Amino acid sequence: MALRNTSERYEYIYGSNVRKLKTDTAGEQTAKTVPAKKNVRRPEQRRTGNKAADSEAAAAIQKNAAKFLAFDWKYTLVALIAVIICSAAAMFYLHANAQLNVMEKQIADLKTEKTSLESKQSAIQAEIDKSINLDQIKDYAEKKLHMIYPKDFDVLLYQRDSDDYFRQYESVD
C-alpha cells in the first residue's frame, strides 16, 4: 500500500500497516480516519463569479456532452467494416487450416498405401527372381530358337581414332 503524503505516513506503526489508535477522553480506543481529499473540485464548484463566463462554460459543457452522446454513423460504419474484414479473415484462416488438416491426412494415407505397395512389389520381384531359371532359358534359346554363342572371331571391337568429342565439363581451347 503506497502512502500518499507525509501526514498519512505517520498514522502507521513502523513495520506494520496497522493504524495508530487514538484514545478518547473516556479511555476507549478508536481508529483514526483518513480525511478525504480537500483539493478536488467538481465542475459545479468551478464558478468564477462572472455570470457570462459561467453561462459560456455551461454552454460549452452541454455542447461537448451533446457531441459525446451523439451517434456517429461514420465511426459505426468504419467499425462495422473492420469487424466484417476481421471475421472474413478469421473464416478464411479456419477454412485454410481445415483444408491443410484434410490434406495432411490424405498424405499420410497415401504414404501408408505407397509403403504397402512397395512391400508387395518387392515380394513379387523376389518371386519372379526365384522363378527364373537361366539354364532353362539357355536351353530354350539354343534348341527352339536355334541361337548360338558368338565365337571370338565374330566379335568386332570399335576403335575410336578422332578426339573431336565435346565433353561438358572439360575446358574448351
PENOR-V894930 format. One record per run of one state. SS is the DSSP state (A for helix, B for strand, O for the rest). FROM is the first residue (numbers start at 1). LEN is the number of residues. Records with the same first field share a line. If there is no record, write none. Layout:
# PENOR-V894930
SS: FROM-LEN + FROM-LEN
This chain:
# PENOR-V894930
O: 1-5 + 10-2 + 13-6 + 20-1 + 24-5 + 32-11 + 46-5 + 70-3 + 132-2 + 144-8 + 155-19
A: 6-4 + 43-3 + 51-19 + 73-59 + 134-10 + 152-3
B: 12-1 + 19-1 + 21-3 + 29-3
